[in-house]
């Protein structure tokens, strides 16, 4: 993904399974919160820029 210019964050943790975000544990809840925040930031429209003359 990086080679394609996509910004990524790796939030691996020692111990939890690789699919821990959907599991109802403190680590899963924290991971889901990060995912939701990143999606919200990516999908929230920013200020509208005026076309340059």
KANORQUI-V879463 format. One record per helix or strand of 3 or more residues. SS is the DSSP state (H for helix, E for strand). FROM is the first residue (numbers start at 1). TO is the last residue. If there is no record, write none. Layout:
BEGIN
SS&FROM&TO, SS&FROM&TO
END
This chain:
BEGIN
H&2&4, H&20&22, H&26&43
END
